[in-house]
Amino acid sequence: MNVRLRLLAIVLMGLLAISSVSVAWAFPPLPSSFYGTVKLSGANPPVGTSVSAWIGGVKYVQVQTSLYGGNSVYSLIVPGDDTGTPVIDGGREGDIISFKIDEQLAAQTGVWHSGSNLQLDLTSAIPRDQTPPVTKAAVSGATTSCALESKLYTGAGALVTLTANEPASNRYRVNNNVSGPGVWRTYGGPFVVSAEGVNTIEYAATDTAGNVEQTRQLAVQVTTFPQNPILDLFNRGNGALGSNWAGSTGTTAYRITDKHVAVVAGGVLYWKSGDVPGTTQEAYVTLTNGNAQSHEQDLLLKVQGGNSPNWTKGVIKVRYDAHQQAVHVETYQPGRSNWTIYADTPTTMRNGDQLGARAMADGNVRVYRSCVLIGITDTKTRDGDFFATRGGRVGLWFIDAKGTEFDNFGGGATR
């Protein structure tokens, strides 16, 4: 019995020894190799483009392309899995191999076979760029504020710069609220917007793939108004307007109250201090509290009569009709039985807005709301040169506007 046990032990020890030798002498499988040409959308990719091999979402090898015989080529070796380790570190027989050219998945796949070396030409289509470019617009220049408008570009205007987020060609046009739409232009660098009024800049870029950006818009307000300082702040005690004014200056017509003017019965007012303004002149006033039913809240320009101004001798009236929400330019010449009324400019004056106007030596009258140009009227069409060649006093006129309050009257000659 003891002999049998000893023999069994010897046999078991021998088997264990044989098993150990077998494990120690195991070799990893031979790799699976691939080579061939590489094309992206039918063309050679740049030399050095990466080609990688993937199994089950794991990348096992990556190489770079080279150029041979006028073709982009690659050669790579996909290792096999060493079954003697718990980690899968390569391919196993029959595994499907995916290839990527850079980050683009190749149309071809391979099969892992130990010891094979196969030609496999790889191709992939570059996905078409379908994303339009995005353009940012930047505006620079000197700015000012006026009444309710907080950002107006002055002087030489505004400098506009368009920048796309990728190589692209940009087009733009500048539409003005008074002169109308502009023409489309090719962007060649920063451009200046100098036209008075509200300039709406439209712009869009087209990238190298032909994607067109949706047209974007940017509003840029430019002004040269006013050129004269305030003439009367009404920053004095309650009561009559004072000696700088002529016309309906009594407290039954107008009354200074808490440093602004309240309209009582109203009437015509002329600013008589200083020299008579010349052929190009302006006037403005802030409507601090308007009368929504009033048809007459007016600026007067080129009032004839020199130092004894009188509207019956000739006047340009810029009339804000709060009821109709429009500004009218009207003129009166001696000998005429009626006022000449020109086309109106629709607008709504808010409490705190400034009503302004500039009469030019060419006969045009430019109308402003809070220093923003909103309309131009050519008085020569019906008045000839009567006003174009004359200067005159500036003033105000409120009719049926009881309860209206105004402040900060200004004006004078301009360039």
C-alpha positions as CSV (number, residue, x, y, z in Angstrom):
1,M,0.0,0.0,0.0
2,N,2.8,2.4,0.8
3,V,4.5,1.5,-2.4
4,R,1.4,2.4,-4.4
5,L,1.1,5.8,-2.7
6,R,4.7,6.6,-3.4
7,L,4.3,5.7,-7.1
8,L,1.2,7.9,-7.3
9,A,3.0,10.8,-5.7
10,I,5.9,10.4,-8.2
11,V,3.5,10.4,-11.2
12,L,1.7,13.6,-9.9
13,M,5.0,15.4,-9.4
14,G,6.0,14.5,-12.9
15,L,2.7,15.8,-14.4
16,L,3.2,19.1,-12.5
17,A,6.7,19.4,-13.8
18,I,5.5,18.9,-17.4
19,S,2.7,21.4,-17.0
20,S,5.1,24.0,-15.7
21,V,7.5,23.6,-18.6
22,S,4.6,23.9,-21.0
23,V,3.5,27.3,-19.6
24,A,7.0,28.6,-19.4
25,W,7.6,27.8,-23.1
26,A,4.3,29.4,-24.5
27,F,4.9,32.1,-27.2
28,P,2.5,35.1,-28.0
29,P,0.8,34.7,-31.4
30,L,2.4,36.3,-34.5
31,P,0.9,39.7,-35.4
32,S,-1.5,40.5,-38.3
33,S,0.1,43.0,-40.7
34,F,-1.5,45.3,-43.3
35,Y,-0.1,47.7,-46.0
36,G,-1.4,49.7,-48.9
37,T,-2.4,53.1,-50.2
38,V,-4.3,55.8,-48.4
39,K,-6.8,58.2,-50.1
40,L,-9.0,60.9,-48.7
41,S,-11.8,61.8,-51.1
42,G,-9.7,60.3,-53.9
43,A,-6.6,62.4,-53.1
44,N,-3.4,61.8,-51.2
45,P,-3.6,63.1,-47.6
46,P,-0.7,65.2,-46.4
47,V,2.5,63.2,-45.6
48,G,2.5,62.3,-41.9
49,T,-1.3,61.7,-41.7
50,S,-2.1,59.2,-39.0
51,V,-3.5,55.7,-39.8
52,S,-4.7,53.7,-36.8
53,A,-6.1,50.2,-36.3
54,W,-8.9,49.6,-33.8
55,I,-10.5,46.4,-32.4
56,G,-13.7,46.7,-30.3
57,G,-13.2,50.4,-29.9
58,V,-9.6,50.1,-28.7
59,K,-6.7,51.5,-30.6
60,Y,-3.8,49.1,-30.8
61,V,-1.4,50.7,-33.3
62,Q,-0.9,54.1,-35.1
63,V,1.5,54.9,-37.8
64,Q,2.0,57.9,-40.2
65,T,1.7,57.9,-44.0
66,S,4.6,58.4,-46.4
67,L,4.8,59.0,-50.1
68,Y,5.9,56.2,-52.4
69,G,5.5,56.1,-56.2
70,G,3.3,59.2,-56.1
71,N,0.9,57.5,-53.7
72,S,0.3,58.0,-50.0
73,V,1.1,54.6,-48.3
74,Y,1.1,53.0,-44.9
75,S,2.2,49.8,-43.2
76,L,1.2,48.6,-39.8
77,I,1.4,45.6,-37.5
78,V,-1.5,44.7,-35.3
79,P,-0.3,42.7,-32.3
80,G,-1.9,39.6,-31.1
81,D,-3.4,39.0,-27.7
82,D,-1.2,37.2,-25.2
83,T,-3.6,34.7,-23.7
84,G,-1.1,34.2,-20.8
85,T,-2.1,37.6,-19.4
86,P,-5.4,38.7,-18.1
87,V,-5.3,41.9,-20.2
88,I,-6.5,41.8,-23.8
89,D,-3.5,43.5,-25.5
90,G,-4.1,42.6,-29.2
91,G,-6.2,40.8,-31.8
92,R,-7.6,37.4,-31.6
93,E,-8.3,35.1,-34.6
94,G,-11.2,36.4,-36.6
95,D,-11.4,39.8,-34.9
96,I,-12.7,42.7,-37.1
97,I,-10.2,45.5,-37.5
98,S,-11.4,49.1,-38.2
99,F,-9.1,51.7,-39.6
100,K,-9.0,55.5,-39.2
101,I,-7.3,58.0,-41.5
102,D,-6.7,60.9,-39.1
103,E,-10.1,60.9,-37.4
104,Q,-12.1,59.7,-40.4
105,L,-13.3,56.1,-40.4
106,A,-12.0,54.2,-43.4
107,A,-14.5,52.4,-45.7
108,Q,-12.5,49.2,-45.4
109,T,-12.1,46.7,-42.5
110,G,-9.6,43.9,-42.0
111,V,-9.8,40.5,-40.2
112,W,-7.1,39.6,-37.7
113,H,-5.2,36.5,-38.7
114,S,-2.0,35.5,-36.9
115,G,1.0,35.7,-39.2
116,S,-0.8,37.3,-42.1
117,N,0.5,40.3,-44.1
118,L,-2.2,41.6,-46.4
119,Q,-2.6,44.5,-48.8
120,L,-5.5,46.6,-47.9
121,D,-5.9,50.0,-49.6
122,L,-7.7,52.4,-47.3
123,T,-10.1,55.1,-48.5
124,S,-12.4,57.7,-46.7
125,A,-14.5,60.6,-47.8
126,I,-13.8,63.9,-46.0
127,P,-17.2,65.0,-44.6
128,R,-18.4,68.1,-46.3
129,D,-18.3,71.2,-44.1
130,Q,-22.0,72.2,-43.7
131,T,-21.5,74.7,-40.9
132,P,-21.8,78.4,-41.9
133,P,-19.3,80.9,-40.6
134,V,-20.1,83.3,-37.8
135,T,-19.1,87.0,-38.2
136,K,-18.6,89.4,-35.3
137,A,-18.9,93.1,-35.9
138,A,-17.0,95.6,-33.8
139,V,-17.6,99.4,-33.8
140,S,-15.3,102.1,-32.6
141,G,-15.3,105.9,-32.6
142,A,-16.1,108.9,-30.5
143,T,-19.5,108.8,-29.0
144,T,-21.9,111.2,-27.2
145,S,-25.3,111.1,-25.6
146,C,-28.3,113.2,-26.4
147,A,-31.6,113.3,-24.4
148,L,-32.8,109.7,-24.4
149,E,-30.2,108.4,-26.8
150,S,-27.2,107.1,-24.9
151,K,-24.8,106.2,-27.7
152,L,-24.4,108.3,-30.8
153,Y,-21.2,108.3,-33.0
154,T,-20.0,111.8,-33.7
155,G,-17.3,113.6,-35.8
156,A,-15.9,111.4,-38.6
157,G,-18.5,108.6,-37.8
158,A,-18.0,105.0,-36.7
159,L,-15.3,102.5,-37.8
160,V,-16.8,99.0,-38.4
161,T,-14.7,95.9,-38.4
162,L,-16.1,92.5,-39.5
163,T,-14.3,89.3,-38.3
164,A,-15.3,85.7,-39.3
165,N,-14.5,82.7,-37.2
166,E,-12.9,80.9,-40.2
167,P,-11.5,81.7,-43.6
168,A,-14.3,83.4,-45.4
169,S,-15.3,86.3,-47.7
170,N,-17.6,88.9,-46.2
171,R,-20.2,91.1,-47.9
172,Y,-22.0,94.1,-46.3
173,R,-24.2,97.0,-47.1
174,V,-25.2,100.1,-45.1
175,N,-28.9,101.1,-45.1
176,N,-29.8,104.6,-43.8
177,N,-33.2,105.4,-42.3
178,V,-33.4,108.6,-44.4
179,S,-31.5,108.0,-47.7
180,G,-32.6,104.3,-48.0
181,P,-30.8,101.0,-48.7
182,G,-27.1,100.9,-49.8
183,V,-25.4,98.6,-52.2
184,W,-23.7,95.3,-51.3
185,R,-20.0,95.5,-51.2
186,T,-17.1,93.0,-50.7
187,Y,-15.5,93.5,-47.3
188,G,-11.9,94.4,-47.7
189,G,-11.1,95.8,-44.2
190,P,-12.6,98.2,-41.7
191,F,-14.9,100.8,-43.1
192,V,-16.3,104.1,-41.9
193,V,-20.0,104.8,-41.5
194,S,-20.5,108.6,-41.5
195,A,-24.0,109.2,-42.8
196,E,-26.2,111.0,-40.2
197,G,-29.2,109.0,-38.9
198,V,-29.7,105.3,-38.1
199,N,-27.4,103.2,-40.3
200,T,-28.4,99.5,-40.3
201,I,-25.4,97.4,-41.4
202,E,-26.2,94.1,-43.0
203,Y,-23.4,91.6,-43.3
204,A,-22.9,87.9,-44.1
205,A,-19.9,85.7,-44.8
206,T,-19.3,82.7,-47.2
207,D,-16.7,80.2,-46.2
208,T,-14.4,78.1,-48.5
209,A,-16.9,75.2,-48.5
210,G,-19.6,77.5,-49.8
211,N,-21.6,77.8,-46.6
212,V,-23.4,81.1,-46.3
213,E,-24.0,82.8,-43.0
214,Q,-27.5,84.1,-42.3
215,T,-27.5,87.9,-42.8
216,R,-26.9,89.7,-39.5
217,Q,-27.7,93.3,-38.7
218,L,-26.1,96.0,-36.6
219,A,-27.5,99.5,-36.0
220,V,-25.0,102.4,-35.8
221,Q,-26.4,105.9,-35.1
222,V,-24.3,108.9,-36.3
223,T,-24.9,112.6,-35.7
224,T,-23.4,116.0,-36.1
225,F,-26.3,117.6,-34.2
226,P,-26.2,120.0,-32.4
227,Q,-23.3,122.2,-33.1
228,N,-24.5,125.0,-30.7
229,P,-24.7,124.9,-26.9
230,I,-27.9,125.4,-25.0
231,L,-29.0,129.0,-25.0
232,D,-31.5,128.8,-22.1
233,L,-31.5,126.3,-19.3
234,F,-34.4,128.1,-17.6
235,N,-32.4,127.4,-14.5
236,R,-33.8,130.4,-12.6
237,G,-36.6,131.5,-10.4
238,N,-40.3,130.8,-11.2
239,G,-42.0,133.4,-13.4
240,A,-41.7,135.0,-16.8
241,L,-39.1,133.9,-19.5
242,G,-37.0,137.0,-19.3
243,S,-35.5,139.7,-21.6
244,N,-33.7,137.3,-24.0
245,W,-37.1,136.4,-25.4
246,A,-39.5,138.3,-27.5
247,G,-43.1,137.6,-28.4
248,S,-45.6,135.9,-25.9
249,T,-43.3,136.2,-22.9
250,G,-45.9,136.9,-20.2
251,T,-46.8,134.4,-17.5
252,T,-50.2,133.9,-19.0
253,A,-48.5,132.4,-22.1
254,Y,-45.5,130.6,-20.5
255,R,-44.2,130.3,-17.0
256,I,-40.9,129.0,-15.6
257,T,-41.8,126.4,-12.9
258,D,-39.2,124.4,-11.1
259,K,-36.5,125.2,-13.7
260,H,-38.4,124.2,-16.7
261,V,-41.2,126.0,-18.7
262,A,-44.8,125.1,-18.5
263,V,-47.1,126.1,-21.4
264,V,-50.1,128.0,-20.3
265,A,-51.9,129.7,-23.3
266,G,-48.8,129.4,-25.5
267,G,-47.9,131.6,-28.4
268,V,-45.0,132.6,-30.6
269,L,-41.5,133.1,-29.0
270,Y,-38.4,134.5,-30.6
271,W,-34.8,134.2,-29.2
272,K,-33.5,137.7,-29.7
273,S,-30.2,137.7,-27.9
274,G,-27.0,137.8,-30.0
275,D,-26.4,138.1,-33.7
276,V,-29.0,136.9,-36.2
277,P,-28.0,133.4,-37.3
278,G,-27.0,133.0,-40.9
279,T,-28.1,130.8,-43.8
280,T,-27.3,127.6,-42.1
281,Q,-28.7,127.4,-38.6
282,E,-30.3,125.1,-36.0
283,A,-32.6,125.0,-33.1
284,Y,-33.6,122.4,-30.5
285,V,-35.7,122.0,-27.3
286,T,-36.3,119.1,-24.9
287,L,-40.0,118.2,-24.5
288,T,-40.0,117.1,-20.9
289,N,-43.7,116.5,-20.7
290,G,-45.7,116.5,-23.9
291,N,-49.4,117.0,-24.5
292,A,-50.6,114.0,-26.4
293,Q,-53.5,115.9,-28.0
294,S,-51.6,118.9,-29.2
295,H,-51.1,119.5,-32.9
296,E,-48.6,122.3,-32.4
297,Q,-45.3,121.9,-30.6
298,D,-43.0,123.9,-32.9
299,L,-39.4,125.0,-33.6
300,L,-39.0,128.2,-35.6
301,L,-36.0,128.7,-38.0
302,K,-35.1,131.7,-40.2
303,V,-37.7,134.0,-38.7
304,Q,-37.4,137.1,-40.8
305,G,-37.3,140.7,-39.5
306,G,-33.8,140.9,-38.1
307,N,-33.8,142.3,-34.6
308,S,-37.6,142.7,-34.8
309,P,-38.5,139.2,-35.8
310,N,-42.0,138.5,-37.0
311,W,-43.2,135.2,-38.5
312,T,-45.5,137.0,-40.9
313,K,-42.3,138.3,-42.7
314,G,-41.3,134.7,-43.3
315,V,-40.5,131.6,-41.2
316,I,-39.7,127.9,-41.4
317,K,-41.8,126.0,-38.8
318,V,-40.9,122.4,-37.7
319,R,-44.1,121.3,-36.1
320,Y,-44.5,118.2,-34.0
321,D,-48.1,116.9,-34.0
322,A,-48.4,114.7,-31.0
323,H,-51.9,113.6,-31.9
324,Q,-50.8,112.3,-35.4
325,Q,-47.3,111.3,-34.1
326,A,-45.5,113.1,-37.0
327,V,-43.3,116.0,-37.7
328,H,-44.3,118.5,-40.4
329,V,-42.1,121.1,-42.0
330,E,-44.1,124.2,-42.9
331,T,-43.2,127.6,-44.4
332,Y,-44.7,130.9,-44.6
333,Q,-43.8,133.7,-47.0
334,P,-45.2,137.3,-47.0
335,G,-48.2,137.7,-49.3
336,R,-49.3,134.1,-49.1
337,S,-52.7,133.4,-47.6
338,N,-51.7,129.9,-46.3
339,W,-48.8,127.9,-45.0
340,T,-46.9,125.7,-47.3
341,I,-47.0,122.2,-45.8
342,Y,-44.5,119.6,-46.8
343,A,-44.6,115.8,-46.4
344,D,-44.6,114.7,-42.8
345,T,-42.1,112.4,-41.0
346,P,-43.8,109.8,-38.8
347,T,-42.2,109.8,-35.3
348,T,-43.2,109.7,-31.6
349,M,-41.6,112.1,-29.2
350,R,-41.3,110.5,-25.8
351,N,-41.1,112.6,-22.7
352,G,-37.5,113.7,-22.4
353,D,-36.8,113.5,-26.2
354,Q,-35.2,116.5,-27.9
355,L,-36.9,118.0,-31.0
356,G,-34.3,119.5,-33.2
357,A,-34.0,120.9,-36.7
358,R,-31.3,122.4,-39.0
359,A,-32.1,124.7,-41.9
360,M,-29.4,124.5,-44.6
361,A,-28.2,127.0,-47.2
362,D,-29.2,124.6,-49.9
363,G,-32.8,124.8,-48.9
364,N,-33.0,121.5,-47.0
365,V,-34.4,121.2,-43.5
366,R,-33.0,118.3,-41.5
367,V,-35.2,117.1,-38.6
368,Y,-33.8,115.3,-35.5
369,R,-35.3,113.4,-32.6
370,S,-32.8,113.3,-29.7
371,C,-30.0,114.2,-32.2
372,V,-30.8,111.3,-34.5
373,L,-31.7,112.4,-38.1
374,I,-35.2,111.3,-39.0
375,G,-36.1,113.2,-42.1
376,I,-35.0,115.8,-44.7
377,T,-37.3,118.3,-46.5
378,D,-36.3,120.3,-49.5
379,T,-38.0,123.7,-49.3
380,K,-36.7,124.8,-52.7
381,T,-39.3,122.6,-54.4
382,R,-42.1,125.0,-53.4
383,D,-40.3,128.0,-51.8
384,G,-37.5,128.5,-54.3
385,D,-34.5,130.3,-52.8
386,F,-36.5,132.4,-50.3
387,F,-35.2,130.6,-47.3
388,A,-32.1,129.0,-48.7
389,T,-30.4,132.4,-49.1
390,R,-31.6,134.0,-45.9
391,G,-30.7,133.8,-42.3
392,G,-33.1,134.7,-39.4
393,R,-34.0,134.3,-35.8
394,V,-34.8,131.0,-34.1
395,G,-37.7,130.4,-31.7
396,L,-40.6,128.3,-30.4
397,W,-44.3,128.2,-30.9
398,F,-46.8,126.1,-28.9
399,I,-50.5,126.2,-29.8
400,D,-53.3,124.4,-27.9
401,A,-50.6,122.7,-25.9
402,K,-51.5,123.6,-22.3
403,G,-49.7,121.4,-19.8
404,T,-46.8,120.8,-22.1
405,E,-43.4,121.3,-20.4
406,F,-40.1,122.0,-22.1
407,D,-36.5,122.7,-21.2
408,N,-33.0,123.4,-22.6
409,F,-33.6,125.5,-25.6
410,G,-30.6,125.9,-27.9
411,G,-29.6,126.9,-31.4
412,G,-27.7,129.3,-33.6
413,A,-25.5,129.4,-36.7
414,T,-23.8,126.3,-37.9
415,R,-21.1,125.4,-40.3
